[in-house]
Amino acid sequence: MIKELQQPDGVLKVTASGPLSKDSPYNRIVLRKTVVRGKTVFQAEMYTSTQVFHSNVQLTDAASWASRLEGNYKQICVSQPTCDVTYLTSKKGVTTRIVRATAAKNVRPEQHNRVKKYILNEGDDVPAMVDLGIFTKEGKVVAGMYDKFRQINRFTELDDVLKNHVGSLTLLDFGCGKSYLTFIVYHYLTNVRKIDAKVIGYDLKADVVEDCNALAAKYGYANLHFAVADVSRDKLYEEHIDAVLSLHACDTATDHALAFAVKHNVPYVFSVPCCQHEVNGGISAGGGDLDVLLKYGIVKERVSALLTDTIRAMLLEDAGYKVDVLEFVDLAHTPKNVMLRCVKTGKPSDRNAPRIKELIEKYRFEQTLYRLLKG
Ligand SMILES: C[S@@+](CC[C@H](N)C(=O)[O-])C[C@H]1O[C@@H](n2cnc3c(N)ncnc32)[C@H](O)[C@@H]1O
């Protein structure tokens, strides 16, 4: 019994690690006391080997979390203001409770909504954002542009991954469109982080590319360039590239961005896929468990989109990336809300490819990234 969670007011953090069952969905669970919109809650972080899921847990639900954790992890550490309590559970189910006094800890929970510095903050002086229609002249977010503002700020992930990077950086943005993200990333890297950055945006639309180049010139953004290109077939920048970005690049343009990153050994990839028609257009019942999910149009469409992103993530893993599949922004702000955050950490393998091949053959669909990398 983790009795501390029956009285959660005095608990700062709970860390459960070492699952005792191989069927456990999570390798590690961390409950961290935090304040969200003025209310004290635990923020739960649940780690699988490839993903991390987040949810907020009300203090009144802490006891039910205790029963979910106890007996299921080798080690559960409960951090309190003046002591740490550790529960060690053996494979035979015997639990030992160890209390260790500590120096007094800061009992004020983190103000979760205030600590993070986003890449774009309301009130920042970024004149290009006014031209792009994100900010008013007074630095307020334009009504109607909040969704885009939130989406751009989700790329603060970029900062988390790049913070240890030393030297100059080159980033390519695939399907940059009006280039809100491209501009703010360039501004952030060069003016805020003072990194020698070069950013190139590619899009099919010549008029949009022309406008973006004019805006970059207007603000003296010397290393921000835009080019008209079909990323599925045109020759793109071939020198050293540090990161590939894609934000809602249409349908299979995302696959071309990912394939480009793999083929050019790009260390970081941040991709938020867009509308996905390819798998949905081809997939059909194959006599397996998936059949039931293909019966109703809207379910089939959603399953196809999820399957597409799963296949992309698995192929990137095979290419040697550590892939996190993250919620992009709240579903209320966009239905296209999966982000693939990928960091090249290892060597290519064929670990996932056979499973994907089996699915593709059984359910008879095409998937562009699979074709580009394995076809
Ligand atoms: C939905 S918009 C997203 C624009 C921008 N990234 C954003 O989030 O605001 C998708 C963009 O991808 C571009 N696009 C689609 N297919 C492309 C391709 N094959 N090559 C280059 N750009 C492409 C479109 O022209 C469009 O501007």
PDBQT file of the ligand as one rigid body, heavy atoms in Angstrom, charges set to zero:
ROOT
HETATM    1  C1  LIG A 401      -1.343  22.830 -45.523  1.00  0.00    +0.000 C 
HETATM    2  S1  LIG A 401      -0.051  23.767 -46.182  1.00  0.00    +0.000 S 
HETATM    3  C2  LIG A 401       0.997  23.974 -44.792  1.00  0.00    +0.000 C 
HETATM    4  C3  LIG A 401       1.876  25.173 -44.915  1.00  0.00    +0.000 C 
HETATM    5  C4  LIG A 401       2.748  25.470 -43.701  1.00  0.00    +0.000 C 
HETATM    6  N1  LIG A 401       3.739  24.438 -43.475  1.00  0.00    +0.000 N 
HETATM    7  C5  LIG A 401       1.911  25.725 -42.486  1.00  0.00    +0.000 C 
HETATM    8  O1  LIG A 401       1.740  24.805 -41.703  1.00  0.00    +0.000 OA
HETATM    9  O2  LIG A 401       1.397  26.818 -42.356  1.00  0.00    +0.000 OA
HETATM   10  C6  LIG A 401       0.796  22.564 -47.166  1.00  0.00    +0.000 C 
HETATM   11  C7  LIG A 401       1.799  23.139 -48.147  1.00  0.00    +0.000 C 
HETATM   12  O3  LIG A 401       2.521  22.066 -48.722  1.00  0.00    +0.000 OA
HETATM   13  C8  LIG A 401       2.785  22.410 -50.073  1.00  0.00    +0.000 C 
HETATM   14  N2  LIG A 401       3.073  21.178 -50.820  1.00  0.00    +0.000 N 
HETATM   15  C9  LIG A 401       2.239  20.130 -51.050  1.00  0.00    +0.000 A 
HETATM   16  N3  LIG A 401       2.850  19.197 -51.790  1.00  0.00    +0.000 NA
HETATM   17  C10 LIG A 401       4.097  19.642 -52.022  1.00  0.00    +0.000 A 
HETATM   18  C11 LIG A 401       5.210  19.144 -52.744  1.00  0.00    +0.000 A 
HETATM   19  N4  LIG A 401       5.138  17.972 -53.370  1.00  0.00    +0.000 N 
HETATM   20  N5  LIG A 401       6.333  19.881 -52.800  1.00  0.00    +0.000 NA
HETATM   21  C12 LIG A 401       6.407  21.081 -52.160  1.00  0.00    +0.000 A 
HETATM   22  N6  LIG A 401       5.391  21.612 -51.468  1.00  0.00    +0.000 NA
HETATM   23  C13 LIG A 401       4.248  20.912 -51.393  1.00  0.00    +0.000 A 
HETATM   24  C14 LIG A 401       1.508  23.117 -50.510  1.00  0.00    +0.000 C 
HETATM   25  O4  LIG A 401       1.742  23.944 -51.635  1.00  0.00    +0.000 OA
HETATM   26  C15 LIG A 401       1.130  23.912 -49.276  1.00  0.00    +0.000 C 
HETATM   27  O5  LIG A 401       1.606  25.227 -49.296  1.00  0.00    +0.000 OA
ENDROOT
TORSDOF 0
